[in-house]
Amino acid sequence: MDLSVGEAKQDGEAIFVGIIHDLTERKRTEEQLVQAQKMETVGQLSGGIAHDFNNLLTVIVGNAEFLSEKLKSRQDLKQLADDIGRAGDRGAELTQRLLAFGRRQMLRPIEIECNGLLDSMHKLLRRTLREDIEINTDLDPDIPLAFADPAQLESAVLNIALNAQDAMPTGGRLTISTANASLDDHYKSLHPEVLPGEYVLVSVTDDGEGMPKEVIERVFEPFFTTKEVGKGSGLGLSMVYGFVKQSNGHVSIYSEPGLGTTIRIYLPQAAAKSERPQAPSPSDSEKLPRGAETVMIVEDDPFVRSYAVMRLESLGYSVVAAVDGADALQKLRTNTHVDILFTDIVMPGGINGWELADLARQLRPGLPVLLTSGYALETLAKHGRLRAGAIVLTKPYRKADLARRLREVVSVSELLSKSHLQAPAALLIASEKL
């Protein structure tokens, strides 16, 4: 925060005025811009180096090929020339990835049907990945065409899949999914480089080791790798980053140690590639189901919490906010009026969302509970954090989806109460942490 204090005289007495400015959002935006500028600078440097290296490699590979043709009678020397050529080819592959990160590669974007492309990749992935890696697909049949380079999209998915395999040394599950996605102005405030609008979302999820925060912050930087020397160049994800950015899209990563990783690629829709997104009209918002109940939102991330509070209040609800499970239980024990519990599943402090739901119902029998998670459903199920009968909304969720699910969870609770049945453990909403 920033504090400024002024002094003045009134009737011979000193009076003071203090003004406190909340700098949280500004600092967060500054950090995002610094990161974007760093990536842009590294991209320009990498792209320039790659072009120079390609000139050198042209000479090296060309002369190696010429020598190989002239040394057919000397197989020992011809082998050396061939080795030089193969090494040059590997160098060319690395520089191509640098060009991708620097957004200087030649793209050939067309309208592509992502479901068909990903479905056709299944055999390639099956041949490429180890046998102990299970490959699943969850493709939304209603997604529109995307506008991107299909060859680069295939390469990006393959790179992510190979990284996922390394994160699952003893085997695991890889899930590739597609969905419609809408990135709004609030998302842009957290990610200034993003253009709000409608996108085709391609997600790749593994249930491997996951990554700590300090690794996630650098994972798209070229040459950054956590693998042993000789095991990786550190250019796979940087290539993905460059391809997506050059395609006017967005890429995000969601990971935590022990819970796996989800990488989301947002590609512009073909029909919307030259159009500015239109803000929803007031009449659209007025049609959303609204409520007057009090909702307790339990979320440890302050930015996610403030966003959820804003969305809930705009739908007519009163809101009580809690930072974790212990805080929520304390407020419930103090007779705070709460009609609906809306909580994240994975939270610090020793009480997860499922446990909080059970404990809250002991205090408030029949309390409707809506849960949220940034993790893929497959990951939650494997770790025993997804219960049977859950109602699932794919991530990211929109205001309309939240509005409908809130009324649905209330309706189900009322129906069960009238039927004298025990309420289910919870209803689940799997959501992007916008």
C-alpha positions, -999 to 999 in steps of 0.1 A, spaced: 0 0 0 9 37 -3 2 61 25 2 99 21 -5 122 50 -13 160 48 -15 186 76 -37 217 77 -49 242 103 -85 246 113 -95 271 140 -59 272 151 -57 234 155 -38 210 134 -58 185 115 -44 156 95 -57 137 65 -44 103 56 -50 85 23 -42 49 18 -39 36 -18 -42 -2 -24 -13 -10 -48 -20 -47 -50 -35 -48 -85 -10 -24 -98 20 -44 -84 5 -76 -99 1 -60 -133 37 -46 -131 50 -81 -124 30 -95 -153 44 -68 -177 80 -73 -165 76 -110 -172 61 -104 -206 89 -79 -214 115 -104 -203 101 -131 -225 99 -107 -254 135 -97 -249 147 -133 -247 126 -141 -277 142 -114 -298 177 -124 -287 170 -161 -294 155 -154 -327 184 -132 -338 209 -159 -327 190 -186 -345 191 -168 -378 229 -164 -375 233 -200 -365 212 -211 -395 236 -193 -418 266 -211 -402 248 -244 -402 240 -240 -439 277 -239 -447 285 -268 -423 258 -291 -435 263 -283 -471 300 -289 -471 296 -321 -450 271 -334 -477 295 -324 -505 324 -342 -488 303 -373 -482 296 -375 -519 333 -371 -528 345 -397 -502 326 -428 -513 358 -446 -518 370 -438 -483 342 -451 -460 361 -441 -429 363 -404 -439 328 -406 -454 315 -416 -420 331 -386 -404 314 -363 -430 280 -380 -424 285 -375 -386 291 -338 -392 260 -335 -413 238 -353 -387 252 -330 -360 244 -300 -382 208 -313 -387 204 -315 -349 216 -280 -345 191 -269 -372 163 -285 -351 174 -265 -320 176 -232 -339 141 -239 -353 128 -241 -318 146 -209 -309 129 -193 -339 96 -206 -326 101 -191 -292 112 -158 -308 80 -159 -330 101 -157 -361 92 -190 -377 72 -192 -408 37 -202 -399 10 -214 -423 -22 -209 -403 -54 -224 -417 -88 -232 -403 -84 -265 -385 -107 -290 -368 -88 -296 -336 -107 -328 -327 -99 -345 -359 -62 -335 -357 -59 -347 -321 -77 -379 -328 -53 -386 -357 -24 -380 -333 -34 -409 -310 -15 -435 -330 16 -413 -331 15 -407 -294 9 -444 -287 41 -453 -307 61 -425 -291 52 -428 -255 61 -457 -231 36 -485 -228 29 -477 -191 14 -443 -202 -23 -445 -206 -36 -420 -233 -72 -406 -230 -91 -380 -250 -120 -359 -240 -130 -339 -271 -159 -315 -271 -179 -322 -303 -193 -286 -304 -160 -267 -306 -156 -244 -337 -127 -243 -361 -94 -229 -348 -71 -207 -368 -35 -219 -365 -7 -239 -382 -18 -276 -378 18 -289 -381 29 -266 -353 -1 -276 -331 9 -313 -336 45 -305 -326 33 -286 -296 11 -314 -283 39 -339 -289 64 -318 -270 40 -314 -241 33 -352 -241 70 -360 -240 75 -337 -210 45 -353 -194 61 -388 -199 92 -376 -181 71 -364 -152 56 -399 -149 87 -422 -145 66 -451 -131 37 -447 -156 5 -427 -154 -23 -411 -174 -22 -385 -202 -54 -368 -211 -59 -345 -241 -91 -325 -241 -108 -297 -261 -134 -271 -252 -147 -237 -259 -131 -210 -238 -139 -173 -232 -111 -151 -218 -126 -119 -204 -114 -85 -193 -108 -98 -157 -85 -125 -171 -67 -98 -191 -61 -78 -159 -42 -108 -145 -25 -115 -178 -20 -82 -197 -7 -99 -229 -40 -117 -235 -66 -104 -259 -101 -110 -245 -124 -131 -267 -135 -166 -277 -109 -193 -281 -106 -230 -288 -90 -246 -258 -66 -276 -261 -55 -290 -228 -29 -317 -220 -30 -331 -185 -8 -356 -167 -10 -370 -132 28 -370 -127 51 -354 -102 40 -318 -108 61 -287 -105 68 -262 -77 60 -225 -82 96 -215 -88 98 -239 -117 65 -229 -132 77 -193 -133 105 -202 -157 92 -232 -175 86 -215 -209 121 -199 -209 145 -213 -235 172 -236 -222 156 -238 -188 152 -275 -178 151 -295 -146 164 -326 -164 200 -340 -161 226 -327 -185 222 -344 -219 185 -354 -211 169 -323 -226 176 -290 -244 150 -270 -224 134 -258 -257 103 -279 -259 79 -257 -240 96 -225 -252 87 -237 -287 51 -242 -276 50 -207 -260 64 -190 -292 40 -209 -315 9 -200 -294 19 -163 -290 27 -160 -327 -8 -175 -334 -24 -147 -313 -33 -172 -287 -25 -178 -250 -8 -206 -231 -11 -213 -193 2 -239 -170 -14 -252 -138 7 -276 -117 15 -285 -81 38 -312 -67 21 -345 -63 -10 -335 -83 3 -334 -119 3 -307 -145 -22 -292 -170 -10 -271 -199 -37 -252 -217 -34 -238 -253 -59 -212 -263 -61 -208 -300 -82 -180 -317 -114 -192 -333 -114 -192 -371 -146 -171 -373 -133 -146 -347 -97 -142 -359 -103 -108 -374 -131 -96 -351 -129 -78 -318 -148 -96 -291 -181 -81 -282 -190 -75 -245 -221 -93 -234 -252 -70 -236 -270 -61 -204 -300 -81 -215 -278 -113 -216 -268 -107 -180 -303 -100 -169 -314 -134 -181 -290 -153 -158 -305 -170 -128 -299 -149 -97 -302 -155 -60 -306 -136 -27 -289 -162 -4 -257 -157 15 -228 -177 -1 -196 -185 18 -166 -185 -6 -136 -204 6 -104 -197 -14 -68 -193 -4 -57 -173 -34 -67 -136 -27 -71 -127 -64 -93 -157 -71 -113 -150 -40 -119 -113 -49 -129 -124 -84 -154 -149 -71 -168 -124 -46 -173 -99 -75 -191 -125 -96 -214 -137 -68 -223 -102 -57 -232 -93 -93 -256 -122 -93 -274 -108 -62 -259 -129 -35 -245 -117 -2 -210 -131 3 -189 -142 33 -153 -148 24 -129 -172 41 -92 -178 34 -91 -216 42 -110 -244 58 -102 -235 94 -113 -199 88 -146 -211 72 -153 -235 101 -146 -207 126 -171 -184 109 -197 -212 107 -193 -219 144 -199 -182 152 -235 -185 138 -226 -165 107 -256 -168 84 -247 -190 54 -270 -205 28 -245 -220 4 -209 -231 7 -187 -225 -23 -152 -238 -17 -120 -248 -35 -110 -285 -32 -73 -283 -28 -63 -258 -1 -35 -254 24 -40 -257 61 -48 -294 64 -85 -292 54 -94 -298 18 -128 -290 2 -143 -324 6 -134 -325 43 -147 -289 48 -180 -299 31 -185 -328 55 -176 -308 86 -198 -279 75 -228 -302 71 -222 -315 107 -226 -279 118 -254 -270 93 -272 -302 82 -285 -300 46 -262 -271 37 -258 -269 -2 -221 -272 -12 -205 -263 -44 -168 -271 -49 -143 -258 -74 -109 -270 -86 -82 -260 -110 -71 -296 -115 -83 -320 -141 -109 -344 -130 -87 -374 -139 -60 -361 -115 -86 -356 -87 -101 -390 -92 -67 -408 -91 -58 -391 -58 -92 -399 -43 -105 -363 -45 -134 -368 -69 -165 -385 -55 -191 -405 -74 -221 -386 -86 -203 -353 -89 -217 -327 -113 -188 -314 -134 -184 -281 -153 -153 -280 -175 -128 -252 -169 -127 -223 -172 -162 -215 -160 -181 -184 -170 -204 -162 -150 -234 -179 -166 -222 -214 -157 -216 -203 -121 -251 -188 -119 -268 -219 -132 -248 -243 -110 -256 -223 -79 -293 -225 -85 -289 -262 -94 -272 -270 -61 -299 -252 -42 -326 -270 -61 -311 -304 -55 -307 -297 -18 -343 -286 -15 -355 -316 -34 -336 -340 -12 -348 -322 19 -384 -326 8 -378 -363 0 -363 -368 35 -331 -381 18 -296 -374 29 -279 -348 8 -250 -360 -14 -215 -352 -2 -211 -323 -27 -216 -311 -61 -184 -303 -80 -176 -275 -104 -142 -279 -120 -130 -244 -128 -102 -223 -141 -86 -200 -114 -92 -168 -133 
